[in-house]
Amino acid sequence: MLDSPVITDEHVEVLLSDLLEHYGYDFTGYSRASLKRRISRLYALDKALSFAEFRYKVIDDQVYFKRFVEQITVNVTEMFRDPSFFRTLREEVLPKLGTYPFIRIWLAGCSTGEEAYSISILLKELNLLHKSLIYATDLNPAVLEKAAQGMFAMGQMKQYSENYILAGGTKDFSSYYTANYSLAKFDEELKSKLIFSTHNLVSDHSFNEFQLILCRNVLIYFDRALQHNVLDLFDSSLDELGYLALGTKETVDFSRIAKRYKRLPGEKIWRKLG
């Protein structure tokens, strides 16, 4: 029995070039090891007969292209993930922003929306939702469609409820959704202040001024040069005294913007100096 052909480093470069040329999706700053692993997995999963056939499908088949982007972008998320982080947002960050007449929040790399709804719940409980807007962006249109529906698996609700309590929640978590067979549908009020839209951190520009920017567990998939560029983008999009929140393995320490930020104790949240 012949071994199926494997994805080589050259194959990865060819595909990245195709994505940029045909679709305008720039993945060239992404970590090659991570991309190669994900592309190889998809290649094996879909049993392509050859790399040429695989490449042809990515370029010429719109449906398959969507699947390809879904598979190579990372969509691991849950509501109130890292509860201590959300507790800090609840107790320290959002009350300070509550003194503003209006709060604009950018959630970059929002995936299927769990984090966006978590923030919406925090704002509602702090009586700040009415004067807030959350811009939740991702480069993957398929995950944004799912996020906009506000429906998540009922099987996840026990874990999400535990996270919510650990993050300082005091209400009955089930009061925020209605059970619909195997799905939990979250309230329209929570969705009313969420704007889901595509945005590519690699190639798109700043589109507003924000008081809080969250981009958690996205930068780890970028190479160092792209991390610098994205942090510059956040810096230019963030108001003075605004907050920048990153993932547990991410930092601004090495970056060009580091001197303008002071980290909050405990969490990966930095405040921009005035």
ChimeraX commands (.cxc) that place a marker at each C-alpha (Angstrom):
marker #1 position 0.00,0.00,0.00 radius 0.5
marker #1 position 1.36,3.42,-1.00 radius 0.5
marker #1 position 1.75,6.11,1.63 radius 0.5
marker #1 position -0.38,9.15,0.89 radius 0.5
marker #1 position 1.73,12.15,-0.19 radius 0.5
marker #1 position 2.56,14.55,2.61 radius 0.5
marker #1 position 2.36,18.34,2.69 radius 0.5
marker #1 position 5.82,19.85,2.35 radius 0.5
marker #1 position 7.07,23.30,3.32 radius 0.5
marker #1 position 6.99,24.20,-0.39 radius 0.5
marker #1 position 3.33,23.15,-0.63 radius 0.5
marker #1 position 2.48,25.45,2.28 radius 0.5
marker #1 position 4.15,28.42,0.54 radius 0.5
marker #1 position 2.30,27.69,-2.71 radius 0.5
marker #1 position -1.05,27.59,-0.91 radius 0.5
marker #1 position -0.34,30.83,0.98 radius 0.5
marker #1 position 0.55,32.51,-2.28 radius 0.5
marker #1 position -2.69,31.20,-3.85 radius 0.5
marker #1 position -4.80,32.49,-0.96 radius 0.5
marker #1 position -3.29,35.95,-1.29 radius 0.5
marker #1 position -3.55,36.08,-5.08 radius 0.5
marker #1 position -7.06,34.65,-5.49 radius 0.5
marker #1 position -8.83,35.73,-2.31 radius 0.5
marker #1 position -6.76,38.52,-0.76 radius 0.5
marker #1 position -6.27,36.46,2.41 radius 0.5
marker #1 position -2.77,37.07,3.74 radius 0.5
marker #1 position -1.57,34.21,5.94 radius 0.5
marker #1 position 2.11,34.83,5.21 radius 0.5
marker #1 position 2.80,36.14,8.73 radius 0.5
marker #1 position 1.30,33.08,10.44 radius 0.5
marker #1 position 3.49,30.52,12.18 radius 0.5
marker #1 position 4.48,27.98,9.51 radius 0.5
marker #1 position 4.58,25.03,11.90 radius 0.5
marker #1 position 0.98,25.62,12.99 radius 0.5
marker #1 position -0.25,26.13,9.41 radius 0.5
marker #1 position 1.55,23.06,8.10 radius 0.5
marker #1 position 0.07,20.92,10.86 radius 0.5
marker #1 position -3.46,22.12,10.12 radius 0.5
marker #1 position -3.15,21.85,6.33 radius 0.5
marker #1 position -1.69,18.34,6.65 radius 0.5
marker #1 position -4.59,17.31,8.87 radius 0.5
marker #1 position -7.16,18.56,6.37 radius 0.5
marker #1 position -5.29,16.97,3.47 radius 0.5
marker #1 position -5.37,13.59,5.20 radius 0.5
marker #1 position -8.95,14.04,6.38 radius 0.5
marker #1 position -10.30,14.81,2.90 radius 0.5
marker #1 position -8.20,12.10,1.22 radius 0.5
marker #1 position -6.93,14.26,-1.63 radius 0.5
marker #1 position -5.43,12.12,-4.40 radius 0.5
marker #1 position -2.62,14.58,-4.99 radius 0.5
marker #1 position -1.44,18.01,-3.92 radius 0.5
marker #1 position -2.41,19.34,-7.38 radius 0.5
marker #1 position -6.02,18.21,-6.85 radius 0.5
marker #1 position -6.07,19.66,-3.34 radius 0.5
marker #1 position -4.70,22.99,-4.56 radius 0.5
marker #1 position -7.20,23.11,-7.44 radius 0.5
marker #1 position -10.12,22.63,-5.04 radius 0.5
marker #1 position -8.90,25.41,-2.73 radius 0.5
marker #1 position -8.62,27.85,-5.66 radius 0.5
marker #1 position -11.67,26.88,-7.72 radius 0.5
marker #1 position -14.27,25.54,-5.31 radius 0.5
marker #1 position -15.76,28.34,-3.16 radius 0.5
marker #1 position -17.38,25.90,-0.75 radius 0.5
marker #1 position -14.13,24.01,-0.26 radius 0.5
marker #1 position -12.22,27.27,0.14 radius 0.5
marker #1 position -14.53,28.17,3.06 radius 0.5
marker #1 position -13.83,24.76,4.60 radius 0.5
marker #1 position -10.08,25.28,4.10 radius 0.5
marker #1 position -10.09,28.65,5.90 radius 0.5
marker #1 position -12.25,27.22,8.70 radius 0.5
marker #1 position -9.80,24.38,9.24 radius 0.5
marker #1 position -6.58,26.41,9.21 radius 0.5
marker #1 position -7.82,29.21,11.46 radius 0.5
marker #1 position -8.00,28.41,15.14 radius 0.5
marker #1 position -11.46,28.43,16.69 radius 0.5
marker #1 position -11.04,27.21,20.25 radius 0.5
marker #1 position -13.17,29.21,22.66 radius 0.5
marker #1 position -15.67,29.00,25.51 radius 0.5
marker #1 position -17.76,31.39,27.56 radius 0.5
marker #1 position -15.94,33.04,30.48 radius 0.5
marker #1 position -12.77,31.13,29.57 radius 0.5
marker #1 position -10.10,31.87,32.21 radius 0.5
marker #1 position -12.65,33.06,34.82 radius 0.5
marker #1 position -10.11,35.13,36.78 radius 0.5
marker #1 position -9.58,37.22,33.64 radius 0.5
marker #1 position -13.29,37.96,33.41 radius 0.5
marker #1 position -13.45,38.68,37.13 radius 0.5
marker #1 position -10.76,41.35,36.63 radius 0.5
marker #1 position -12.79,42.82,33.75 radius 0.5
marker #1 position -15.87,42.84,35.99 radius 0.5
marker #1 position -14.24,44.32,39.10 radius 0.5
marker #1 position -11.48,46.60,37.79 radius 0.5
marker #1 position -11.65,47.38,34.08 radius 0.5
marker #1 position -15.31,47.84,33.18 radius 0.5
marker #1 position -16.23,49.94,36.25 radius 0.5
marker #1 position -13.51,52.43,35.24 radius 0.5
marker #1 position -14.84,52.50,31.68 radius 0.5
marker #1 position -18.31,52.99,33.15 radius 0.5
marker #1 position -17.40,56.62,33.85 radius 0.5
marker #1 position -17.23,57.25,30.07 radius 0.5
marker #1 position -20.34,58.52,28.22 radius 0.5
marker #1 position -19.98,55.66,25.73 radius 0.5
marker #1 position -17.87,52.47,25.66 radius 0.5
marker #1 position -16.53,50.96,22.46 radius 0.5
marker #1 position -14.97,47.50,22.71 radius 0.5
marker #1 position -13.13,45.62,19.98 radius 0.5
marker #1 position -12.93,41.85,20.27 radius 0.5
marker #1 position -10.43,40.80,17.58 radius 0.5
marker #1 position -10.45,37.15,16.55 radius 0.5
marker #1 position -13.87,36.52,18.09 radius 0.5
marker #1 position -14.30,33.05,16.57 radius 0.5
marker #1 position -17.81,31.65,17.17 radius 0.5
marker #1 position -18.74,34.41,19.61 radius 0.5
marker #1 position -18.63,32.88,23.08 radius 0.5
marker #1 position -16.34,35.60,24.40 radius 0.5
marker #1 position -18.49,38.35,22.87 radius 0.5
marker #1 position -21.62,37.12,24.66 radius 0.5
marker #1 position -19.63,36.77,27.91 radius 0.5
marker #1 position -18.64,40.44,27.73 radius 0.5
marker #1 position -22.21,41.41,26.88 radius 0.5
marker #1 position -23.39,39.62,30.05 radius 0.5
marker #1 position -20.79,41.45,32.17 radius 0.5
marker #1 position -21.87,44.81,30.73 radius 0.5
marker #1 position -25.53,44.02,31.39 radius 0.5
marker #1 position -24.85,43.08,35.01 radius 0.5
marker #1 position -22.87,46.29,35.53 radius 0.5
marker #1 position -25.72,48.29,33.94 radius 0.5
marker #1 position -23.39,49.44,31.14 radius 0.5
marker #1 position -24.80,47.52,28.15 radius 0.5
marker #1 position -27.11,50.36,27.08 radius 0.5
marker #1 position -24.13,52.65,26.46 radius 0.5
marker #1 position -21.73,50.12,24.95 radius 0.5
marker #1 position -20.95,48.65,21.54 radius 0.5
marker #1 position -18.90,45.50,21.04 radius 0.5
marker #1 position -17.29,45.09,17.63 radius 0.5
marker #1 position -16.53,41.37,17.29 radius 0.5
marker #1 position -14.34,40.61,14.29 radius 0.5
marker #1 position -12.76,37.58,12.66 radius 0.5
marker #1 position -11.29,36.88,9.25 radius 0.5
marker #1 position -13.43,33.74,8.88 radius 0.5
marker #1 position -16.99,34.53,7.65 radius 0.5
marker #1 position -18.25,31.03,8.56 radius 0.5
marker #1 position -17.55,31.43,12.29 radius 0.5
marker #1 position -19.10,34.93,12.25 radius 0.5
marker #1 position -22.33,33.53,10.81 radius 0.5
marker #1 position -22.46,31.08,13.70 radius 0.5
marker #1 position -21.61,33.80,16.25 radius 0.5
marker #1 position -24.40,36.07,15.00 radius 0.5
marker #1 position -26.98,33.34,15.67 radius 0.5
marker #1 position -26.16,33.36,19.39 radius 0.5
marker #1 position -26.79,29.62,19.71 radius 0.5
marker #1 position -24.45,27.23,21.48 radius 0.5
marker #1 position -24.64,23.55,22.41 radius 0.5
marker #1 position -26.73,22.85,25.53 radius 0.5
marker #1 position -24.07,20.30,26.51 radius 0.5
marker #1 position -21.66,23.20,27.11 radius 0.5
marker #1 position -23.91,25.15,29.47 radius 0.5
marker #1 position -22.86,23.33,32.65 radius 0.5
marker #1 position -19.19,24.28,32.04 radius 0.5
marker #1 position -20.10,27.82,31.00 radius 0.5
marker #1 position -22.25,28.26,34.08 radius 0.5
marker #1 position -19.34,27.13,36.32 radius 0.5
marker #1 position -17.02,29.56,34.53 radius 0.5
marker #1 position -19.57,32.35,34.98 radius 0.5
marker #1 position -19.81,31.76,38.75 radius 0.5
marker #1 position -15.99,31.68,39.08 radius 0.5
marker #1 position -15.89,34.96,37.13 radius 0.5
marker #1 position -18.03,36.60,39.83 radius 0.5
marker #1 position -21.48,35.96,38.36 radius 0.5
marker #1 position -24.29,35.83,40.90 radius 0.5
marker #1 position -27.37,35.25,38.75 radius 0.5
marker #1 position -28.81,31.99,37.48 radius 0.5
marker #1 position -26.85,31.58,34.24 radius 0.5
marker #1 position -29.78,29.86,32.55 radius 0.5
marker #1 position -31.74,33.12,32.77 radius 0.5
marker #1 position -29.64,34.39,29.83 radius 0.5
marker #1 position -30.79,31.78,27.32 radius 0.5
marker #1 position -33.72,29.63,26.29 radius 0.5
marker #1 position -33.26,25.92,25.69 radius 0.5
marker #1 position -34.13,24.98,22.13 radius 0.5
marker #1 position -33.74,21.21,21.77 radius 0.5
marker #1 position -29.95,20.63,21.84 radius 0.5
marker #1 position -29.15,24.34,21.60 radius 0.5
marker #1 position -29.11,27.26,24.02 radius 0.5
marker #1 position -30.31,30.45,22.33 radius 0.5
marker #1 position -29.01,33.59,24.04 radius 0.5
marker #1 position -31.25,36.60,24.61 radius 0.5
marker #1 position -31.69,39.20,21.89 radius 0.5
marker #1 position -30.81,41.95,24.39 radius 0.5
marker #1 position -27.27,40.54,24.70 radius 0.5
marker #1 position -26.98,40.44,20.92 radius 0.5
marker #1 position -28.34,43.96,20.42 radius 0.5
marker #1 position -24.99,45.61,21.21 radius 0.5
marker #1 position -22.84,43.16,19.24 radius 0.5
marker #1 position -21.61,43.96,15.74 radius 0.5
marker #1 position -20.06,40.95,13.99 radius 0.5
marker #1 position -17.92,41.69,10.93 radius 0.5
marker #1 position -14.95,40.38,9.00 radius 0.5
marker #1 position -11.60,42.00,9.69 radius 0.5
marker #1 position -8.17,40.66,8.80 radius 0.5
marker #1 position -5.55,41.67,11.36 radius 0.5
marker #1 position -2.85,41.10,8.75 radius 0.5
marker #1 position -4.08,43.45,6.05 radius 0.5
marker #1 position -6.96,45.61,7.35 radius 0.5
marker #1 position -6.62,48.96,9.09 radius 0.5
marker #1 position -7.98,50.52,12.25 radius 0.5
marker #1 position -11.70,51.28,11.94 radius 0.5
marker #1 position -12.58,53.13,15.16 radius 0.5
marker #1 position -11.30,54.36,18.54 radius 0.5
marker #1 position -11.80,51.94,21.41 radius 0.5
marker #1 position -11.61,52.00,25.19 radius 0.5
marker #1 position -11.00,48.24,25.43 radius 0.5
marker #1 position -9.43,45.87,22.91 radius 0.5
marker #1 position -9.34,42.11,23.51 radius 0.5
marker #1 position -7.33,39.76,21.32 radius 0.5
marker #1 position -6.73,36.59,23.28 radius 0.5
marker #1 position -4.79,33.60,21.96 radius 0.5
marker #1 position -4.46,34.92,18.41 radius 0.5
marker #1 position -0.96,36.44,18.43 radius 0.5
marker #1 position 0.61,33.10,19.38 radius 0.5
marker #1 position -0.13,31.91,15.81 radius 0.5
marker #1 position 1.69,34.89,14.24 radius 0.5
marker #1 position 5.38,35.33,13.61 radius 0.5
marker #1 position 7.25,38.08,15.47 radius 0.5
marker #1 position 7.07,40.67,12.66 radius 0.5
marker #1 position 3.31,40.28,12.34 radius 0.5
marker #1 position 2.89,40.45,16.13 radius 0.5
marker #1 position 4.66,43.83,16.04 radius 0.5
marker #1 position 2.34,45.08,13.29 radius 0.5
marker #1 position -0.83,43.90,15.02 radius 0.5
marker #1 position 0.19,45.48,18.34 radius 0.5
marker #1 position 0.88,48.74,16.48 radius 0.5
marker #1 position -2.61,48.48,14.98 radius 0.5
marker #1 position -4.14,48.01,18.44 radius 0.5
marker #1 position -2.13,50.91,19.82 radius 0.5
marker #1 position -3.39,53.26,17.10 radius 0.5
marker #1 position -6.98,52.06,17.73 radius 0.5
marker #1 position -6.92,52.46,21.52 radius 0.5
marker #1 position -7.82,55.65,23.41 radius 0.5
marker #1 position -5.44,57.01,26.03 radius 0.5
marker #1 position -6.09,55.21,29.33 radius 0.5
marker #1 position -7.78,52.42,27.37 radius 0.5
marker #1 position -7.15,48.74,28.08 radius 0.5
marker #1 position -5.54,46.02,25.95 radius 0.5
marker #1 position -6.14,42.38,26.88 radius 0.5
marker #1 position -4.14,39.47,25.44 radius 0.5
marker #1 position -4.02,35.70,25.96 radius 0.5
marker #1 position -2.18,33.93,28.77 radius 0.5
marker #1 position 0.93,33.22,26.65 radius 0.5
marker #1 position 1.03,36.64,24.97 radius 0.5
marker #1 position 2.70,39.92,25.91 radius 0.5
marker #1 position 3.47,43.45,24.73 radius 0.5
marker #1 position 6.86,43.35,26.49 radius 0.5
marker #1 position 9.03,42.89,23.39 radius 0.5
marker #1 position 7.05,45.33,21.25 radius 0.5
marker #1 position 7.48,48.91,20.06 radius 0.5
marker #1 position 4.45,49.96,22.14 radius 0.5
marker #1 position 5.64,48.49,25.47 radius 0.5
marker #1 position 6.78,51.81,27.00 radius 0.5
marker #1 position 3.29,53.29,26.66 radius 0.5
marker #1 position 1.56,50.56,28.67 radius 0.5
marker #1 position 1.38,49.47,32.31 radius 0.5
marker #1 position 0.27,45.94,33.14 radius 0.5
marker #1 position -2.45,45.23,35.70 radius 0.5
marker #1 position -1.37,42.78,38.44 radius 0.5
marker #1 position -2.15,39.14,37.73 radius 0.5
marker #1 position -3.77,39.22,34.30 radius 0.5
marker #1 position -2.55,39.87,30.76 radius 0.5
marker #1 position -4.26,43.25,30.67 radius 0.5
marker #1 position -2.38,46.49,30.02 radius 0.5
marker #1 position -3.57,50.07,30.46 radius 0.5
marker #1 position -2.40,52.68,27.99 radius 0.5
marker #1 position -0.69,55.56,29.75 radius 0.5
marker #1 position -2.14,59.05,29.37 radius 0.5
marker link #1:1,2 radius 0.2
marker link #1:2,3 radius 0.2
marker link #1:3,4 radius 0.2
marker link #1:4,5 radius 0.2
marker link #1:5,6 radius 0.2
marker link #1:6,7 radius 0.2
marker link #1:7,8 radius 0.2
marker link #1:8,9 radius 0.2
marker link #1:9,10 radius 0.2
marker link #1:10,11 radius 0.2
marker link #1:11,12 radius 0.2
marker link #1:12,13 radius 0.2
marker link #1:13,14 radius 0.2
marker link #1:14,15 radius 0.2
marker link #1:15,16 radius 0.2
marker link #1:16,17 radius 0.2
marker link #1:17,18 radius 0.2
marker link #1:18,19 radius 0.2
marker link #1:19,20 radius 0.2
marker link #1:20,21 radius 0.2
marker link #1:21,22 radius 0.2
marker link #1:22,23 radius 0.2
marker link #1:23,24 radius 0.2
marker link #1:24,25 radius 0.2
marker link #1:25,26 radius 0.2
marker link #1:26,27 radius 0.2
marker link #1:27,28 radius 0.2
marker link #1:28,29 radius 0.2
marker link #1:29,30 radius 0.2
marker link #1:30,31 radius 0.2
marker link #1:31,32 radius 0.2
marker link #1:32,33 radius 0.2
marker link #1:33,34 radius 0.2
marker link #1:34,35 radius 0.2
marker link #1:35,36 radius 0.2
marker link #1:36,37 radius 0.2
marker link #1:37,38 radius 0.2
marker link #1:38,39 radius 0.2
marker link #1:39,40 radius 0.2
marker link #1:40,41 radius 0.2
marker link #1:41,42 radius 0.2
marker link #1:42,43 radius 0.2
marker link #1:43,44 radius 0.2
marker link #1:44,45 radius 0.2
marker link #1:45,46 radius 0.2
marker link #1:46,47 radius 0.2
marker link #1:47,48 radius 0.2
marker link #1:48,49 radius 0.2
marker link #1:49,50 radius 0.2
marker link #1:50,51 radius 0.2
marker link #1:51,52 radius 0.2
marker link #1:52,53 radius 0.2
marker link #1:53,54 radius 0.2
marker link #1:54,55 radius 0.2
marker link #1:55,56 radius 0.2
marker link #1:56,57 radius 0.2
marker link #1:57,58 radius 0.2
marker link #1:58,59 radius 0.2
marker link #1:59,60 radius 0.2
marker link #1:60,61 radius 0.2
marker link #1:61,62 radius 0.2
marker link #1:62,63 radius 0.2
marker link #1:63,64 radius 0.2
marker link #1:64,65 radius 0.2
marker link #1:65,66 radius 0.2
marker link #1:66,67 radius 0.2
marker link #1:67,68 radius 0.2
marker link #1:68,69 radius 0.2
marker link #1:69,70 radius 0.2
marker link #1:70,71 radius 0.2
marker link #1:71,72 radius 0.2
marker link #1:72,73 radius 0.2
marker link #1:73,74 radius 0.2
marker link #1:74,75 radius 0.2
marker link #1:75,76 radius 0.2
marker link #1:76,77 radius 0.2
marker link #1:77,78 radius 0.2
marker link #1:78,79 radius 0.2
marker link #1:79,80 radius 0.2
marker link #1:80,81 radius 0.2
marker link #1:81,82 radius 0.2
marker link #1:82,83 radius 0.2
marker link #1:83,84 radius 0.2
marker link #1:84,85 radius 0.2
marker link #1:85,86 radius 0.2
marker link #1:86,87 radius 0.2
marker link #1:87,88 radius 0.2
marker link #1:88,89 radius 0.2
marker link #1:89,90 radius 0.2
marker link #1:90,91 radius 0.2
marker link #1:91,92 radius 0.2
marker link #1:92,93 radius 0.2
marker link #1:93,94 radius 0.2
marker link #1:94,95 radius 0.2
marker link #1:95,96 radius 0.2
marker link #1:96,97 radius 0.2
marker link #1:97,98 radius 0.2
marker link #1:98,99 radius 0.2
marker link #1:99,100 radius 0.2
marker link #1:100,101 radius 0.2
marker link #1:101,102 radius 0.2
marker link #1:102,103 radius 0.2
marker link #1:103,104 radius 0.2
marker link #1:104,105 radius 0.2
marker link #1:105,106 radius 0.2
marker link #1:106,107 radius 0.2
marker link #1:107,108 radius 0.2
marker link #1:108,109 radius 0.2
marker link #1:109,110 radius 0.2
marker link #1:110,111 radius 0.2
marker link #1:111,112 radius 0.2
marker link #1:112,113 radius 0.2
marker link #1:113,114 radius 0.2
marker link #1:114,115 radius 0.2
marker link #1:115,116 radius 0.2
marker link #1:116,117 radius 0.2
marker link #1:117,118 radius 0.2
marker link #1:118,119 radius 0.2
marker link #1:119,120 radius 0.2
marker link #1:120,121 radius 0.2
marker link #1:121,122 radius 0.2
marker link #1:122,123 radius 0.2
marker link #1:123,124 radius 0.2
marker link #1:124,125 radius 0.2
marker link #1:125,126 radius 0.2
marker link #1:126,127 radius 0.2
marker link #1:127,128 radius 0.2
marker link #1:128,129 radius 0.2
marker link #1:129,130 radius 0.2
marker link #1:130,131 radius 0.2
marker link #1:131,132 radius 0.2
marker link #1:132,133 radius 0.2
marker link #1:133,134 radius 0.2
marker link #1:134,135 radius 0.2
marker link #1:135,136 radius 0.2
marker link #1:136,137 radius 0.2
marker link #1:137,138 radius 0.2
marker link #1:138,139 radius 0.2
marker link #1:139,140 radius 0.2
marker link #1:140,141 radius 0.2
marker link #1:141,142 radius 0.2
marker link #1:142,143 radius 0.2
marker link #1:143,144 radius 0.2
marker link #1:144,145 radius 0.2
marker link #1:145,146 radius 0.2
marker link #1:146,147 radius 0.2
marker link #1:147,148 radius 0.2
marker link #1:148,149 radius 0.2
marker link #1:149,150 radius 0.2
marker link #1:150,151 radius 0.2
marker link #1:151,152 radius 0.2
marker link #1:152,153 radius 0.2
marker link #1:153,154 radius 0.2
marker link #1:154,155 radius 0.2
marker link #1:155,156 radius 0.2
marker link #1:156,157 radius 0.2
marker link #1:157,158 radius 0.2
marker link #1:158,159 radius 0.2
marker link #1:159,160 radius 0.2
marker link #1:160,161 radius 0.2
marker link #1:161,162 radius 0.2
marker link #1:162,163 radius 0.2
marker link #1:163,164 radius 0.2
marker link #1:164,165 radius 0.2
marker link #1:165,166 radius 0.2
marker link #1:166,167 radius 0.2
marker link #1:167,168 radius 0.2
marker link #1:168,169 radius 0.2
marker link #1:169,170 radius 0.2
marker link #1:170,171 radius 0.2
marker link #1:171,172 radius 0.2
marker link #1:172,173 radius 0.2
marker link #1:173,174 radius 0.2
marker link #1:174,175 radius 0.2
marker link #1:175,176 radius 0.2
marker link #1:176,177 radius 0.2
marker link #1:177,178 radius 0.2
marker link #1:178,179 radius 0.2
marker link #1:179,180 radius 0.2
marker link #1:180,181 radius 0.2
marker link #1:181,182 radius 0.2
marker link #1:182,183 radius 0.2
marker link #1:183,184 radius 0.2
marker link #1:184,185 radius 0.2
marker link #1:185,186 radius 0.2
marker link #1:186,187 radius 0.2
marker link #1:187,188 radius 0.2
marker link #1:188,189 radius 0.2
marker link #1:189,190 radius 0.2
marker link #1:190,191 radius 0.2
marker link #1:191,192 radius 0.2
marker link #1:192,193 radius 0.2
marker link #1:193,194 radius 0.2
marker link #1:194,195 radius 0.2
marker link #1:195,196 radius 0.2
marker link #1:196,197 radius 0.2
marker link #1:197,198 radius 0.2
marker link #1:198,199 radius 0.2
marker link #1:199,200 radius 0.2
marker link #1:200,201 radius 0.2
marker link #1:201,202 radius 0.2
marker link #1:202,203 radius 0.2
marker link #1:203,204 radius 0.2
marker link #1:204,205 radius 0.2
marker link #1:205,206 radius 0.2
marker link #1:206,207 radius 0.2
marker link #1:207,208 radius 0.2
marker link #1:208,209 radius 0.2
marker link #1:209,210 radius 0.2
marker link #1:210,211 radius 0.2
marker link #1:211,212 radius 0.2
marker link #1:212,213 radius 0.2
marker link #1:213,214 radius 0.2
marker link #1:214,215 radius 0.2
marker link #1:215,216 radius 0.2
marker link #1:216,217 radius 0.2
marker link #1:217,218 radius 0.2
marker link #1:218,219 radius 0.2
marker link #1:219,220 radius 0.2
marker link #1:220,221 radius 0.2
marker link #1:221,222 radius 0.2
marker link #1:222,223 radius 0.2
marker link #1:223,224 radius 0.2
marker link #1:224,225 radius 0.2
marker link #1:225,226 radius 0.2
marker link #1:226,227 radius 0.2
marker link #1:227,228 radius 0.2
marker link #1:228,229 radius 0.2
marker link #1:229,230 radius 0.2
marker link #1:230,231 radius 0.2
marker link #1:231,232 radius 0.2
marker link #1:232,233 radius 0.2
marker link #1:233,234 radius 0.2
marker link #1:234,235 radius 0.2
marker link #1:235,236 radius 0.2
marker link #1:236,237 radius 0.2
marker link #1:237,238 radius 0.2
marker link #1:238,239 radius 0.2
marker link #1:239,240 radius 0.2
marker link #1:240,241 radius 0.2
marker link #1:241,242 radius 0.2
marker link #1:242,243 radius 0.2
marker link #1:243,244 radius 0.2
marker link #1:244,245 radius 0.2
marker link #1:245,246 radius 0.2
marker link #1:246,247 radius 0.2
marker link #1:247,248 radius 0.2
marker link #1:248,249 radius 0.2
marker link #1:249,250 radius 0.2
marker link #1:250,251 radius 0.2
marker link #1:251,252 radius 0.2
marker link #1:252,253 radius 0.2
marker link #1:253,254 radius 0.2
marker link #1:254,255 radius 0.2
marker link #1:255,256 radius 0.2
marker link #1:256,257 radius 0.2
marker link #1:257,258 radius 0.2
marker link #1:258,259 radius 0.2
marker link #1:259,260 radius 0.2
marker link #1:260,261 radius 0.2
marker link #1:261,262 radius 0.2
marker link #1:262,263 radius 0.2
marker link #1:263,264 radius 0.2
marker link #1:264,265 radius 0.2
marker link #1:265,266 radius 0.2
marker link #1:266,267 radius 0.2
marker link #1:267,268 radius 0.2
marker link #1:268,269 radius 0.2
marker link #1:269,270 radius 0.2
marker link #1:270,271 radius 0.2
marker link #1:271,272 radius 0.2
marker link #1:272,273 radius 0.2
marker link #1:273,274 radius 0.2
view
